[in-house]
């Protein structure tokens, strides 16, 4: 019983002593209103977008340059697409639209096959390897046309000229 009485008296003393200690003053985390207002004004000033200067009316559009349709002079040319020496140039009737141009250019290309390297398909034309996205020059009627290889499948490939696309077999039936 003495143990119980001792524990009871100690706990009663502790409970009586707790309100005797003064509570710590609560300090606010917020800055004073005047200081907060200056911070808000600075933030609003920093987030305002500057007004861009007006663009001159005679400045060309960088997204649609005047010579955009001309072939890239640095693009590789296909050796099989150029006329062979010793043969006279034959001038067939000029195609009228982009689709006809693309069809006539696609007939001139004779790919010999396709294979995969590192999971990427490659198309073989005249011992040259082309991957998807390659742009190359094909000469037809003494004019250069820039074609883009858009897709390669196991048996077909797709070419693009301007906005027209055509899919051809890799080994054409003769």
Buried (B, 14 or more C-beta within 10 A) or exposed (E): EEEEEEEEEEEEEEEEEEEEEEEEEEEEEEEEEEEEEEEEEEEEEEEEEEEEEEEEEEEEEEEEEEEEEEBEEEEEBBEBBEEEEEEEEEEEEEBEEEBEBBBBBBEEBEBEEBEEEEEEBBBBBEEBEBEBEBBBBBBBBEEBBBBBBBBBEEEEBBBBBBEBBBEBEBEEEE
